[in-house]
Amino acid sequence: MSNASDEARTSFMFGEDGFFLDPFGQPCVLMGVVEFSKFCLHLDALFESPLGRKLIYAATDAEERIISAHPSVQFGRWFGKSKAKNRLQQRAMEMGWGEFGEVSVSGPAHDALTVGFSLAHHEHISQQRANVEWHQVNADMIRLQFATKNENITPVPSPLHLPWFGSETQGLSSSLFEIELDRRASSFFYGDERSFFLSSHVFWNLFGSLLGRPLSEDFSAQFNLEMDESIEHASTFSAVIIAASQAFEANERPVYVLSAGDWEGHFAERLTKRGFGRVRVEQSILDEETSLFSVHSPVAPVAIGLLIGMWQRAHGMVGEVKVELVSDALLVRISPRRVDYT
């Protein structure tokens, strides 16, 4: 990280296999602020009822499980609370979420996420459950109001984790690399895009909260998407993939592919170097009738959605996609859409 503290530079671990760990030792990915907002907007539109506070609670529960177990933010009855509070504020800054005050967030990376993280931090420090209400003063300031609930703090259970959510166990490769981030006050930029680190647990919580929810009657995708019969809750999986591909379409980055080997650089820049794991090209339509990719990612549906968006931009055509679950990865087959002239 350029222009960041030595501690921040050394406490993150960026594996060359595309698996990242944050300073608390938890898996994370690097998201663009606009990209994530677009993803949430499209995902919300794909379901019959709005996401509402599901994203806030996904962030709160994920962050609570992380901080409840990390020694740097534990404290006793009489000592250590101030140190723990300062460490949580530092965590928000190093993750790129914004500047967390006791009842405000300055420069939030995403409104709902930062409200959720703030609630988890407030409950951890106060050791009491609370409700949160928030007011968007302007684009750079959120005011928070916490109301104590008469509930004891009990551990948040781990959510259901389906195989297509992404890998929980794949660790970092032995080789690490450095990410160049332009640090600016309480935020940072990756290239020309404001970005932030987001725990994979937030995605997993969100995916779990969407299982079984009815899709919108207007549910549709630009491309045909087929799921293997063995995949559980395929409709939710499909919705997340579609939302991620639509979020990719919001940018104008070119994707030039003249040979199968050209994919390596694109995947490194947009996936591996942002913590979305690795994608291997098994075959390409430049040589075969169908492209075949294997995806190994901590947040598989988002990685697959980005992959589809990149493929369609590279080849200038709409795809027909099939996703299969194998033992250690997901296989993604993409073919040019067949046109029926009859």
C-alpha positions as CSV (number, residue, x, y, z in Angstrom):
1,M,0.0,0.0,0.0
2,S,1.5,3.3,-0.9
3,N,1.2,6.2,1.5
4,A,-0.1,3.9,4.2
5,S,1.4,3.0,7.6
6,D,4.0,0.2,7.9
7,E,1.6,-1.7,10.1
8,A,-1.2,-1.5,7.5
9,R,1.2,-2.6,4.8
10,T,2.4,-5.7,6.7
11,S,-0.8,-6.8,8.4
12,F,-2.7,-7.5,5.2
13,M,-1.7,-10.7,3.3
14,F,-2.2,-10.8,-0.4
15,G,-1.7,-14.2,-1.9
16,E,-0.7,-14.7,-5.5
17,D,-3.5,-17.2,-5.7
18,G,-6.1,-14.5,-5.2
19,F,-6.9,-15.3,-1.5
20,F,-6.5,-12.3,0.8
21,L,-6.5,-11.9,4.6
22,D,-7.3,-8.7,6.4
23,P,-5.3,-7.6,9.5
24,F,-7.6,-9.7,11.7
25,G,-6.8,-12.8,9.7
26,Q,-10.1,-13.0,7.8
27,P,-10.7,-13.5,4.1
28,C,-11.5,-10.3,2.2
29,V,-11.8,-8.9,-1.3
30,L,-11.1,-5.5,-2.7
31,M,-14.3,-3.8,-4.1
32,G,-14.8,-0.6,-6.0
33,V,-17.2,1.8,-4.3
34,V,-19.3,2.4,-7.4
35,E,-19.0,-1.3,-8.4
36,F,-20.4,-2.5,-5.0
37,S,-23.2,0.0,-5.1
38,K,-24.2,-1.1,-8.6
39,F,-24.0,-4.7,-7.5
40,C,-26.4,-4.1,-4.6
41,L,-28.8,-2.0,-6.8
42,H,-29.0,-4.8,-9.4
43,L,-29.3,-7.5,-6.8
44,D,-32.1,-5.7,-5.0
45,A,-34.0,-5.3,-8.3
46,L,-33.9,-9.1,-9.0
47,F,-36.0,-10.0,-5.9
48,E,-39.7,-9.5,-5.3
49,S,-39.2,-7.6,-2.1
50,P,-36.4,-5.1,-1.4
51,L,-33.3,-6.2,0.5
52,G,-34.1,-3.6,3.2
53,R,-31.8,-4.1,6.2
54,K,-30.5,-7.5,5.1
55,L,-27.2,-5.9,4.0
56,I,-26.9,-4.0,7.2
57,Y,-27.4,-7.2,9.3
58,A,-25.1,-9.2,7.0
59,A,-22.4,-6.7,7.8
60,T,-23.2,-6.5,11.5
61,D,-23.2,-10.3,12.0
62,A,-20.1,-10.8,10.0
63,E,-18.1,-8.1,11.8
64,E,-19.3,-9.3,15.2
65,R,-18.1,-12.8,14.6
66,I,-14.7,-11.4,13.5
67,I,-14.1,-8.9,16.3
68,S,-15.5,-11.1,19.1
69,A,-12.6,-13.5,18.6
70,H,-9.7,-11.2,17.9
71,P,-7.4,-10.5,20.9
72,S,-6.6,-6.9,19.8
73,V,-10.1,-5.7,20.6
74,Q,-10.9,-7.6,23.8
75,F,-11.0,-5.7,27.1
76,G,-11.7,-6.3,30.8
77,R,-14.2,-4.9,33.2
78,W,-12.0,-2.0,34.2
79,F,-9.2,-1.7,31.7
80,G,-8.6,-1.9,27.9
81,K,-11.9,-0.5,26.5
82,S,-10.3,2.7,25.2
83,K,-7.6,0.7,23.4
84,A,-10.1,-1.6,21.9
85,K,-12.2,1.3,20.7
86,N,-9.2,2.9,19.1
87,R,-8.3,-0.4,17.3
88,L,-11.8,-0.7,15.9
89,Q,-11.6,2.9,14.5
90,Q,-8.2,2.0,13.0
91,R,-9.8,-1.1,11.5
92,A,-12.4,1.0,9.7
93,M,-9.7,3.2,8.3
94,E,-7.4,0.5,7.1
95,M,-10.3,-1.4,5.5
96,G,-11.3,1.8,3.6
97,W,-14.8,2.0,5.1
98,G,-14.5,5.6,6.3
99,E,-13.8,7.4,9.5
100,F,-15.9,5.9,12.4
101,G,-16.9,8.2,15.3
102,E,-19.1,7.1,18.2
103,V,-22.3,8.4,16.5
104,S,-21.2,9.2,13.0
105,V,-19.4,7.9,9.9
106,S,-17.4,10.4,7.8
107,G,-16.7,9.5,4.2
108,P,-18.6,6.2,4.1
109,A,-17.6,3.7,1.4
110,H,-21.2,2.4,1.4
111,D,-24.0,3.6,3.6
112,A,-25.6,0.3,4.6
113,L,-22.3,-1.5,5.1
114,T,-20.8,1.2,7.3
115,V,-24.0,1.4,9.4
116,G,-23.8,-2.4,9.9
117,F,-20.2,-2.3,10.9
118,S,-20.8,0.6,13.2
119,L,-23.6,-1.3,15.0
120,A,-21.2,-4.3,15.5
121,H,-18.5,-2.0,16.9
122,H,-21.0,-0.2,19.2
123,E,-22.4,-3.4,20.6
124,H,-19.0,-4.9,21.1
125,I,-17.7,-1.9,23.1
126,S,-21.0,-1.4,25.1
127,Q,-21.5,-5.1,25.5
128,Q,-25.2,-4.6,24.9
129,R,-27.5,-5.2,22.0
130,A,-28.8,-2.1,20.3
131,N,-31.1,-0.9,17.5
132,V,-29.6,1.6,15.1
133,E,-31.3,4.5,13.2
134,W,-29.3,6.5,10.7
135,H,-29.6,9.8,8.9
136,Q,-27.7,10.6,5.7
137,V,-26.6,14.2,6.3
138,N,-24.8,14.4,2.9
139,A,-22.7,12.1,0.7
140,D,-19.8,12.3,3.2
141,M,-21.6,12.1,6.6
142,I,-23.9,9.7,8.3
143,R,-25.4,10.4,11.7
144,L,-26.1,7.3,13.9
145,Q,-28.5,6.9,16.8
146,F,-28.3,3.7,19.0
147,A,-31.0,2.6,21.3
148,T,-30.1,-0.1,23.9
149,K,-32.1,-3.3,23.8
150,N,-32.8,-5.4,26.8
151,E,-30.9,-8.4,25.4
152,N,-27.8,-10.2,26.5
153,I,-24.9,-10.5,24.1
154,T,-24.9,-14.0,22.8
155,P,-22.6,-15.4,20.0
156,V,-23.8,-14.9,16.5
157,P,-24.2,-18.3,14.9
158,S,-22.4,-19.1,11.7
159,P,-24.7,-19.0,8.7
160,L,-25.4,-21.9,6.3
161,H,-22.6,-22.1,3.7
162,L,-23.4,-23.7,0.4
163,P,-20.5,-24.9,-1.9
164,W,-21.3,-22.2,-4.5
165,F,-20.8,-19.4,-1.9
166,G,-17.1,-19.8,-2.3
167,S,-14.1,-21.4,-0.6
168,E,-13.9,-21.2,3.2
169,T,-10.7,-23.2,3.6
170,Q,-8.3,-22.4,0.8
171,G,-5.5,-20.4,2.4
172,L,-2.9,-18.1,0.9
173,S,-0.3,-19.3,-1.4
174,S,3.3,-19.2,-0.1
175,S,4.0,-16.3,-2.5
176,L,2.6,-12.9,-1.7
177,F,2.5,-9.7,-3.6
178,E,2.1,-6.0,-2.9
179,I,-1.0,-4.0,-3.9
180,E,-0.5,-0.3,-4.8
181,L,-3.2,1.7,-3.2
182,D,-3.3,5.5,-3.2
183,R,-4.2,6.4,0.4
184,R,-6.2,9.6,0.8
185,A,-7.3,10.5,4.4
186,S,-10.0,8.0,5.4
187,S,-10.2,6.3,1.9
188,F,-8.0,4.9,-0.8
189,F,-8.0,4.3,-4.5
190,Y,-7.1,1.3,-6.5
191,G,-6.2,2.7,-9.9
192,D,-8.7,5.5,-10.6
193,E,-11.4,3.9,-8.5
194,R,-12.2,4.5,-4.8
195,S,-12.2,1.0,-3.2
196,F,-12.4,-0.8,0.1
197,F,-11.8,-4.2,1.6
198,L,-14.8,-6.3,2.4
199,S,-14.9,-9.4,4.4
200,S,-16.0,-12.5,2.5
201,H,-18.2,-13.3,5.5
202,V,-20.4,-10.3,4.6
203,F,-21.1,-11.9,1.2
204,W,-21.7,-15.3,2.7
205,N,-24.2,-13.8,5.2
206,L,-26.0,-11.9,2.5
207,F,-26.2,-15.0,0.2
208,G,-27.6,-17.0,3.1
209,S,-30.3,-14.3,3.8
210,L,-31.4,-14.5,0.2
211,L,-32.0,-18.3,0.0
212,G,-35.6,-19.1,-0.7
213,R,-36.7,-15.5,-1.3
214,P,-39.0,-15.2,-4.4
215,L,-37.5,-13.6,-7.5
216,S,-39.1,-10.6,-9.2
217,E,-41.5,-11.4,-12.0
218,D,-39.3,-9.2,-14.1
219,F,-36.3,-11.3,-13.4
220,S,-34.2,-11.5,-16.5
221,A,-30.6,-11.5,-17.8
222,Q,-29.0,-10.4,-21.0
223,F,-27.5,-13.9,-21.3
224,N,-28.9,-17.4,-20.9
225,L,-27.7,-19.0,-17.6
226,E,-28.1,-22.7,-16.9
227,M,-27.2,-24.4,-13.6
228,D,-26.2,-28.0,-13.1
229,E,-29.0,-30.0,-11.4
230,S,-26.8,-30.7,-8.4
231,I,-26.6,-27.0,-7.4
232,E,-28.9,-26.1,-4.5
233,H,-30.8,-22.8,-4.5
234,A,-29.8,-22.3,-8.1
235,S,-32.1,-19.3,-8.5
236,T,-30.3,-17.3,-5.8
237,F,-27.0,-18.3,-7.2
238,S,-28.1,-17.1,-10.7
239,A,-29.4,-13.8,-9.3
240,V,-26.0,-13.0,-7.6
241,I,-24.1,-13.9,-10.8
242,I,-26.4,-11.7,-12.9
243,A,-26.1,-8.7,-10.5
244,A,-22.3,-9.0,-10.5
245,S,-22.2,-9.1,-14.3
246,Q,-24.5,-6.1,-14.5
247,A,-22.2,-4.2,-12.1
248,F,-19.2,-5.0,-14.4
249,E,-21.1,-3.5,-17.3
250,A,-21.2,-0.1,-15.5
251,N,-17.4,0.4,-16.2
252,E,-15.9,1.0,-19.5
253,R,-12.6,-0.9,-19.1
254,P,-11.6,-2.6,-22.4
255,V,-11.0,-6.3,-22.5
256,Y,-8.8,-7.3,-25.5
257,V,-8.3,-11.0,-26.1
258,L,-6.5,-12.2,-29.2
259,S,-5.4,-15.5,-27.8
260,A,-6.3,-17.7,-24.8
261,G,-3.2,-16.6,-23.0
262,D,-4.3,-13.0,-23.0
263,W,-6.9,-13.9,-20.4
264,E,-4.2,-14.3,-17.8
265,G,-3.5,-10.6,-17.5
266,H,-7.2,-9.6,-17.4
267,F,-7.9,-12.2,-14.7
268,A,-4.9,-11.1,-12.7
269,E,-5.9,-7.4,-12.7
270,R,-9.7,-7.7,-12.1
271,L,-9.9,-10.9,-10.0
272,T,-6.7,-12.3,-8.5
273,K,-5.2,-8.9,-7.5
274,R,-8.5,-8.0,-5.8
275,G,-8.9,-11.2,-3.7
276,F,-11.4,-13.0,-5.9
277,G,-9.3,-16.1,-6.3
278,R,-8.1,-17.6,-9.5
279,V,-9.6,-18.4,-12.9
280,R,-7.9,-20.9,-15.2
281,V,-8.7,-21.1,-18.9
282,E,-9.4,-24.7,-19.9
283,Q,-10.4,-23.8,-23.5
284,S,-11.3,-20.7,-25.5
285,I,-13.7,-20.0,-28.4
286,L,-10.7,-18.7,-30.2
287,D,-9.7,-22.4,-30.5
288,E,-12.9,-24.3,-29.7
289,E,-16.7,-23.9,-30.0
290,T,-17.0,-23.2,-26.3
291,S,-15.0,-21.3,-23.7
292,L,-14.4,-23.3,-20.5
293,F,-13.1,-21.7,-17.3
294,S,-12.5,-23.2,-13.8
295,V,-13.1,-20.7,-11.0
296,H,-11.7,-21.1,-7.5
297,S,-12.8,-18.1,-5.4
298,P,-13.8,-17.2,-1.8
299,V,-16.8,-15.3,-3.3
300,A,-17.6,-17.5,-6.3
301,P,-20.9,-16.0,-7.6
302,V,-19.3,-12.5,-7.8
303,A,-16.2,-13.8,-9.5
304,I,-18.3,-15.7,-12.1
305,G,-20.4,-12.6,-12.8
306,L,-17.3,-10.6,-13.4
307,L,-15.9,-13.3,-15.6
308,I,-19.1,-13.4,-17.8
309,G,-19.0,-9.6,-18.1
310,M,-15.4,-9.7,-19.2
311,W,-16.0,-12.5,-21.7
312,Q,-18.9,-10.7,-23.4
313,R,-17.0,-7.5,-23.7
314,A,-13.9,-9.3,-25.0
315,H,-15.8,-11.1,-27.7
316,G,-18.5,-8.5,-28.4
317,M,-21.3,-11.0,-28.1
318,V,-23.9,-12.3,-25.7
319,G,-23.1,-15.6,-24.1
320,E,-24.9,-18.8,-23.2
321,V,-23.6,-19.9,-19.9
322,K,-23.7,-23.1,-17.9
323,V,-22.2,-23.5,-14.4
324,E,-21.2,-26.8,-12.9
325,L,-20.0,-27.6,-9.4
326,V,-16.9,-29.9,-9.1
327,S,-14.9,-31.0,-6.2
328,D,-12.6,-28.0,-5.8
329,A,-14.0,-25.3,-8.1
330,L,-16.9,-24.2,-10.4
331,L,-16.7,-24.9,-14.1
332,V,-18.1,-22.1,-16.3
333,R,-18.9,-22.9,-19.9
334,I,-19.7,-19.9,-22.2
335,S,-20.7,-20.2,-25.8
336,P,-21.9,-17.6,-28.3
337,R,-25.7,-17.2,-28.2
338,R,-27.4,-19.4,-30.8
339,V,-29.6,-17.5,-33.2
340,D,-32.7,-19.2,-34.5
341,Y,-33.6,-17.8,-38.0
342,T,-36.7,-20.0,-38.5
